[in-house]
Amino acid sequence: MNFARLNLLLLLAAVVCALFVVSSNHRARKLFTELESTQKHMRDLEVEWGQLQLEQSTVAAHVRVEKLARDRLGMKVPAPGQIIAIDGAAK
């Protein structure tokens, strides 16, 4: 009778361990899939960041800013006599 109980107890322990292994495997696969998805999203954001930096450098180019200042605001470069230099070191 003790031998049958021991066998039943060992069988139950083996089944419980097997269920934990299956559960752990499933969770590991799920986490790996989530990791891959997050890494892809990170790569997409890096590409978008590069595009935004390129766009910013294009928009902020001195030539473009000067052209917009001339065309839209009617600004012009001052004549040499109109420029006053201020020494920032003097107080």
Secondary structure, DSSP 8 states (H G I E B T S, - for coil): -HHHHHHHHHHHHHHHHHHHHHHHHHHHHHHHHHHHHHHHHHHHHHHHHHHHHHHHHHHT-HHHHHHHHHHHH------GGG-----SS--
